[in-house]
């Protein structure tokens, strides 16, 4: 993979016709070290956020040993890339064949579920095929439904059992596993640590009513990154409040605390270099869009940071909307994206913070989708980890890359 000092150098050297993904391994390494060193438990990378093998290896090399996989394809990918990694199949609804392959061929012991039906499916799929005996080494996590009211994207409706179901499912699962946990997800981009306080209170109620031994609490994902208009508190504040509330739970004395960061580990890993193909007033036609790495900008109105890369643009910024390259009118990103008023066709733009759910969401619709990948050595357009976001209540954010 080619190396460049920054996005401007890529535009000048390559003058690319296609979008270019700009990867920053040093930023992902720094994020990994932050979670490994500062989260008071075990951090599982949520592979769905960005399944790049290169990224997986960066995270592994910087201390992330456990991976949240949500499909048999992700199980195969991570096992092939990181043979020694611990894989946890955290999708609450799985095909029997996927469970069987994950358990027997890839050594997966940890499975998430939110119903008795899924519990029965896991137990049956993991039976010894010769003797019919049930597995004795299963590690099961019951997913509890919690509120997403403090998050930018809700994950409260599709998965999770409610408080009326949870005690019964916990008691049933305890009979079939060597190790029992409770997990939840507060939603993507949680903007206050209080989201976890509320969720952990529901966990406390469920455990108390179930009266079973709990070996692990998994607070899931939701840890935020920095985007225009979304400035979260320091992640240390989240870690501290989670740690305090974890110790108030009725759990085993040696119970483990887990989390599943996705966005927070990989958002700073990548940005995108695009070219303006046409300008129409305050609308720019660019060569990536809703069916490419900018899915979130189109479909959930996510506002990514942008910067123009031409030296001869001298006018003040104005707000633009983007159209992507396909023939679909829905290939539209309202923004607004602030760029120099004199930007024109042929100019290049960098769109930042696309390491999470950027490249992972790309399609080849309408024949578009080809992208080159390069490595750049400058800092991401925003960072939680470079020491620039300090306040009296937070500790030093810079972490070592040893």
C-alpha positions as CSV (number, residue, x, y, z in Angstrom):
1,X,0.0,0.0,0.0
2,X,1.4,3.4,-0.9
3,X,2.3,5.9,1.8
4,X,1.7,9.7,1.6
5,X,2.1,12.5,4.2
6,X,-1.5,13.7,3.8
7,X,-4.6,13.9,1.6
8,X,-3.2,16.9,-0.4
9,X,-0.2,14.9,-1.4
10,X,-2.4,12.0,-2.6
11,X,-4.4,14.4,-4.8
12,X,-1.3,16.0,-6.3
13,X,0.5,12.8,-6.9
14,X,-2.3,10.5,-8.1
15,X,-4.9,13.0,-9.5
16,X,-7.4,10.1,-9.1
17,X,-10.5,9.7,-11.1
18,X,-12.0,7.3,-8.4
19,X,-12.4,8.0,-4.7
20,X,-9.4,7.1,-2.5
21,X,-9.7,5.7,1.0
22,X,-7.0,7.2,3.2
23,X,-6.1,4.9,6.1
24,X,-4.3,6.0,9.3
25,X,-3.0,2.9,11.1
26,X,-1.4,5.1,13.8
27,X,-4.8,6.6,14.7
28,X,-6.4,3.1,15.1
29,X,-3.4,1.9,17.1
30,X,-3.7,4.9,19.5
31,X,-7.5,4.2,19.9
32,X,-6.8,0.5,20.7
33,X,-4.2,1.4,23.3
34,X,-6.6,3.8,24.9
35,X,-9.3,1.2,25.4
36,X,-6.8,-1.5,26.4
37,X,-5.1,0.8,29.0
38,X,-8.1,2.8,30.3
39,X,-11.3,0.7,30.1
40,X,-11.7,-1.2,33.4
41,X,-12.4,-4.5,31.8
42,X,-12.1,-6.3,28.5
43,X,-12.7,-4.5,25.1
44,X,-14.1,-6.5,22.2
45,X,-13.9,-4.9,18.8
46,X,-17.2,-4.8,17.0
47,X,-16.1,-6.1,13.6
48,X,-19.2,-4.8,11.7
49,X,-17.9,-1.3,12.1
50,X,-15.0,-2.0,9.8
51,X,-14.0,-5.5,8.9
52,X,-10.7,-4.6,7.1
53,X,-8.1,-7.3,7.7
54,X,-5.4,-4.5,7.9
55,X,-7.4,-2.8,10.6
56,X,-7.9,-6.1,12.5
57,X,-4.2,-6.7,12.6
58,X,-3.5,-3.1,13.8
59,X,-6.0,-3.6,16.7
60,X,-4.5,-7.0,17.5
61,X,-0.9,-5.7,17.5
62,X,-2.0,-3.0,20.0
63,X,-3.7,-5.3,22.6
64,X,-7.2,-6.0,21.4
65,X,-7.6,-9.8,21.8
66,X,-11.4,-10.3,21.7
67,X,-13.7,-9.6,18.7
68,X,-17.4,-9.2,18.5
69,X,-18.5,-11.1,15.4
70,X,-22.1,-11.0,14.1
71,X,-22.2,-13.5,11.2
72,X,-20.4,-16.6,10.2
73,X,-18.7,-14.6,7.5
74,X,-17.2,-12.4,10.2
75,X,-16.2,-15.5,12.2
76,X,-14.3,-16.9,9.2
77,X,-12.7,-13.5,8.4
78,X,-11.4,-12.9,11.9
79,X,-10.3,-16.4,12.4
80,X,-8.4,-16.4,9.1
81,X,-6.8,-13.1,9.9
82,X,-6.1,-13.5,13.6
83,X,-5.9,-17.3,14.4
84,X,-5.4,-16.7,18.2
85,X,-8.2,-14.1,18.7
86,X,-11.1,-14.9,21.0
87,X,-14.3,-14.7,19.0
88,X,-17.7,-13.9,20.5
89,X,-20.8,-14.5,18.4
90,X,-22.9,-11.6,19.6
91,X,-25.8,-11.5,17.1
92,X,-28.9,-12.6,19.1
93,X,-30.4,-14.5,16.1
94,X,-28.2,-17.0,14.3
95,X,-28.7,-19.9,11.8
96,X,-28.1,-23.3,13.3
97,X,-25.4,-24.1,10.8
98,X,-23.6,-20.8,11.6
99,X,-23.7,-21.7,15.3
100,X,-22.5,-25.3,14.6
101,X,-19.6,-24.1,12.4
102,X,-18.5,-21.4,14.8
103,X,-18.4,-23.7,17.7
104,X,-16.9,-26.8,16.1
105,X,-14.6,-25.4,13.4
106,X,-13.6,-22.0,14.8
107,X,-13.6,-22.5,18.6
108,X,-16.3,-20.0,19.4
109,X,-17.7,-20.6,22.9
110,X,-19.5,-17.3,23.6
111,X,-22.9,-16.7,22.1
112,X,-25.5,-14.0,22.6
113,X,-29.3,-14.6,22.7
114,X,-32.5,-12.9,23.7
115,X,-35.1,-15.7,23.7
116,X,-35.6,-19.3,24.9
117,X,-35.9,-20.3,21.2
118,X,-32.4,-19.1,20.5
119,X,-31.1,-20.8,23.7
120,X,-32.6,-24.1,22.5
121,X,-31.1,-23.6,19.0
122,X,-27.6,-23.0,20.5
123,X,-27.8,-26.0,22.8
124,X,-28.9,-28.3,20.0
125,X,-26.3,-27.0,17.5
126,X,-23.5,-27.5,19.9
127,X,-24.3,-31.1,20.9
128,X,-21.6,-33.7,20.3
129,X,-22.5,-35.1,16.9
130,X,-21.5,-38.7,18.0
131,X,-22.8,-39.0,21.5
132,X,-25.6,-36.4,21.4
133,X,-24.3,-35.0,24.7
134,X,-24.8,-31.3,25.3
135,X,-21.8,-29.0,25.3
136,X,-20.4,-28.3,28.7
137,X,-18.2,-25.2,27.8
138,X,-20.8,-22.7,26.5
139,X,-20.5,-19.1,27.6
140,X,-23.9,-17.5,27.1
141,X,-24.8,-13.8,27.2
142,X,-28.5,-12.7,27.6
143,X,-29.2,-9.5,25.7
144,X,-31.4,-7.1,27.6
145,X,-33.4,-4.4,25.8
146,X,-32.5,-0.9,27.1
147,X,-33.2,2.7,26.1
148,X,-31.4,4.4,23.2
149,X,-32.7,7.9,24.2
150,X,-29.3,9.3,24.8
151,X,-27.8,8.0,21.5
152,X,-27.8,9.4,18.0
153,X,-28.8,6.1,16.4
154,X,-31.3,3.9,18.2
155,X,-30.7,0.1,18.7
156,X,-33.6,-0.3,21.1
157,X,-36.3,-2.0,18.9
158,X,-34.8,-5.0,17.1
159,X,-33.0,-7.1,19.7
160,X,-33.1,-7.7,23.5
161,X,-35.5,-9.3,25.9
162,X,-37.5,-7.0,28.2
163,X,-37.5,-7.0,32.0
164,X,-40.6,-9.3,32.2
165,X,-38.8,-12.0,30.1
166,X,-35.2,-11.6,31.3
167,X,-35.3,-13.5,34.7
168,X,-36.8,-16.6,33.1
169,X,-34.3,-16.6,30.2
170,X,-31.4,-16.1,32.6
171,X,-32.6,-19.1,34.8
172,X,-33.0,-21.3,31.7
173,X,-29.6,-20.3,30.3
174,X,-27.8,-20.9,33.6
175,X,-28.7,-24.6,33.3
176,X,-26.9,-25.0,29.9
177,X,-23.7,-23.0,30.3
178,X,-20.4,-22.9,32.1
179,X,-20.5,-19.1,32.3
180,X,-23.4,-16.6,32.1
181,X,-23.4,-13.0,31.2
182,X,-25.8,-10.1,30.6
183,X,-25.3,-7.7,27.7
184,X,-27.0,-4.7,26.2
185,X,-26.5,-1.9,23.7
186,X,-27.4,1.7,24.5
187,X,-27.4,2.7,20.8
188,X,-24.7,4.2,18.5
189,X,-22.9,7.4,19.4
190,X,-24.1,7.8,23.0
191,X,-23.6,11.4,23.9
192,X,-23.7,11.1,27.7
193,X,-22.4,8.5,30.2
194,X,-25.8,8.5,31.9
195,X,-27.0,6.1,29.1
196,X,-25.0,3.4,30.8
197,X,-26.3,4.2,34.3
198,X,-29.9,3.8,33.1
199,X,-29.0,0.5,31.3
200,X,-27.1,-1.0,34.2
201,X,-30.1,-0.2,36.5
202,X,-32.2,-2.5,34.3
203,X,-29.5,-5.1,34.5
204,X,-29.6,-4.9,38.3
205,X,-33.3,-5.5,38.4
206,X,-33.2,-8.4,36.0
207,X,-30.4,-10.2,37.9
208,X,-32.1,-9.6,41.2
209,X,-35.3,-11.2,40.0
210,X,-33.5,-14.1,38.4
211,X,-31.5,-15.0,41.5
212,X,-28.7,-16.6,39.4
213,X,-24.9,-16.3,39.5
214,X,-23.7,-13.8,36.8
215,X,-20.1,-14.1,35.6
216,X,-20.0,-11.2,33.2
217,X,-21.6,-7.9,32.3
218,X,-21.1,-6.6,28.8
219,X,-22.1,-2.9,28.4
220,X,-21.9,-3.2,24.6
221,X,-21.0,-0.4,22.2
222,X,-22.2,3.1,21.9
223,X,-18.9,4.8,22.8
224,X,-18.9,8.0,20.7
225,X,-16.4,9.7,18.4
226,X,-16.2,13.3,17.4
227,X,-18.2,14.8,14.5
228,X,-19.4,18.3,13.6
229,X,-22.1,19.2,16.1
230,X,-21.4,16.1,18.2
231,X,-18.8,16.8,20.9
232,X,-19.1,14.1,23.6
233,X,-17.6,14.2,27.0
234,X,-14.2,12.5,27.5
235,X,-14.4,8.7,27.3
236,X,-12.8,8.5,30.8
237,X,-16.1,9.8,32.1
238,X,-17.9,6.9,30.5
239,X,-15.4,4.4,31.9
240,X,-15.6,5.8,35.4
241,X,-19.4,5.8,35.7
242,X,-19.6,2.3,34.1
243,X,-17.0,1.0,36.6
244,X,-18.9,2.5,39.6
245,X,-22.2,1.1,38.6
246,X,-20.8,-2.3,37.7
247,X,-19.6,-2.8,41.3
248,X,-23.1,-2.1,42.6
249,X,-24.6,-5.1,40.7
250,X,-25.5,-8.4,42.4
251,X,-22.9,-10.5,40.5
252,X,-20.1,-13.0,41.2
253,X,-17.1,-11.6,43.1
254,X,-14.9,-12.4,40.1
255,X,-17.3,-11.3,37.4
256,X,-15.8,-9.7,34.3
257,X,-16.7,-6.3,32.8
258,X,-16.8,-6.2,28.9
259,X,-17.5,-3.6,26.3
260,X,-17.9,-3.8,22.5
261,X,-16.5,-0.5,20.9
262,X,-16.8,-0.3,17.2
263,X,-17.0,3.4,16.1
264,X,-14.8,4.6,18.9
265,X,-12.0,2.2,17.8
266,X,-12.1,2.8,14.1
267,X,-13.7,6.2,13.2
268,X,-10.4,7.9,13.1
269,X,-8.8,5.2,11.0
270,X,-10.0,6.4,7.6
271,X,-11.0,9.4,5.6
272,X,-12.1,9.7,2.0
273,X,-10.7,11.7,-0.9
274,X,-13.3,12.6,-3.5
275,X,-13.4,14.8,-6.6
276,X,-16.0,17.4,-7.5
277,X,-17.4,16.5,-10.9
278,X,-19.8,19.3,-11.2
279,X,-21.1,22.3,-9.3
280,X,-24.7,23.5,-9.5
281,X,-25.2,26.5,-7.2
282,X,-24.8,25.2,-3.7
283,X,-24.8,21.5,-4.8
284,X,-21.6,19.6,-5.5
285,X,-21.7,16.4,-7.6
286,X,-18.9,14.2,-6.2
287,X,-17.6,10.7,-7.1
288,X,-18.8,8.9,-3.9
289,X,-22.1,8.9,-2.2
290,X,-25.1,7.1,-0.6
291,X,-24.2,3.8,-2.2
292,X,-20.6,4.2,-1.3
293,X,-18.7,5.2,1.8
294,X,-21.2,8.1,2.5
295,X,-24.2,5.9,3.3
296,X,-24.6,7.5,6.7
297,X,-24.4,11.0,5.3
298,X,-27.3,10.2,3.0
299,X,-29.5,7.9,5.0
300,X,-29.1,9.2,8.6
301,X,-28.0,12.7,7.8
302,X,-24.6,12.2,9.6
303,X,-22.4,15.3,9.3
304,X,-18.8,14.4,8.5
305,X,-16.0,17.0,8.6
306,X,-14.8,18.2,5.2
307,X,-11.9,20.2,3.8
308,X,-10.9,21.4,0.4
309,X,-7.5,20.5,-0.8
310,X,-6.8,23.1,-3.4
311,X,-4.3,26.0,-2.5
312,X,-6.0,28.5,-4.8
313,X,-9.4,28.6,-3.1
314,X,-9.5,32.0,-1.3
315,X,-13.1,32.8,-0.7
316,X,-14.9,32.2,2.7
317,X,-16.8,28.9,3.3
318,X,-20.4,28.4,2.4
319,X,-22.7,25.5,3.0
320,X,-23.0,22.9,0.2
321,X,-25.1,19.7,-0.3
322,X,-23.6,16.7,-2.2
323,X,-24.9,14.5,-4.9
324,X,-23.2,11.1,-5.4
325,X,-22.2,9.6,-8.8
326,X,-25.1,7.2,-9.4
327,X,-28.2,7.9,-11.4
328,X,-30.4,7.7,-8.3
329,X,-32.0,10.9,-6.9
330,X,-31.7,9.3,-3.5
331,X,-27.9,9.5,-3.9
332,X,-28.0,12.9,-2.0
333,X,-26.3,14.2,1.1
334,X,-27.9,17.3,2.5
335,X,-25.1,18.1,4.9
336,X,-24.5,21.0,5.1
337,X,-20.9,20.7,4.3
338,X,-18.9,23.9,4.6
339,X,-16.4,24.5,1.8
340,X,-14.9,27.5,0.1
341,X,-17.4,29.5,-2.0
342,X,-15.1,29.3,-5.1
343,X,-14.8,25.5,-5.2
344,X,-15.4,24.1,-8.7
345,X,-15.4,20.9,-10.7
346,X,-12.0,19.2,-10.7
347,X,-11.2,20.2,-7.1
348,X,-10.6,17.6,-4.5
349,X,-12.2,17.3,-1.1
350,X,-11.3,15.2,2.0
351,X,-14.2,13.8,4.0
352,X,-13.1,12.8,7.5
353,X,-13.9,10.3,10.2
354,X,-15.2,7.5,7.9
355,X,-13.3,4.6,9.4
356,X,-16.6,3.5,11.0
357,X,-19.4,2.3,8.7
358,X,-17.7,4.0,5.7
359,X,-15.8,1.5,3.6
360,X,-17.9,-1.3,5.3
361,X,-21.1,0.0,3.7
362,X,-19.9,0.4,0.2
363,X,-21.7,-1.2,-2.8
364,X,-21.0,-1.4,-6.5
365,X,-24.4,-0.1,-7.5
366,X,-24.6,1.5,-11.0
367,X,-21.0,0.4,-11.6
368,X,-19.5,2.8,-9.1
369,X,-17.6,1.6,-6.0
370,X,-14.0,1.1,-7.1
371,X,-11.7,2.7,-4.6
372,X,-7.9,2.7,-4.1
373,X,-6.5,2.5,-0.6
374,X,-3.4,4.3,0.6
375,X,-1.8,5.1,4.0
376,X,-1.5,8.7,5.1
377,X,0.6,9.8,8.1
378,X,-1.0,13.0,9.3
379,X,-3.6,13.3,12.1
380,X,-7.3,12.6,11.5
381,X,-9.6,15.6,11.2
382,X,-10.8,15.1,14.8
383,X,-9.6,12.9,17.6
384,X,-10.5,11.7,21.1
385,X,-7.0,10.4,21.6
386,X,-4.4,12.9,20.5
387,X,-4.4,15.0,23.7
388,X,-6.2,18.0,22.1
389,X,-9.5,17.6,24.0
390,X,-8.7,18.3,27.6
391,X,-10.7,19.6,30.5
392,X,-10.1,19.6,34.3
393,X,-12.3,16.6,35.0
394,X,-10.5,14.3,32.5
395,X,-7.2,12.6,32.8
396,X,-4.4,12.9,30.2
397,X,-5.8,11.4,27.0
398,X,-2.5,10.6,25.2
399,X,-1.6,6.9,25.3
400,X,1.6,5.1,24.5
401,X,2.0,3.1,21.3
402,X,4.4,0.6,22.8
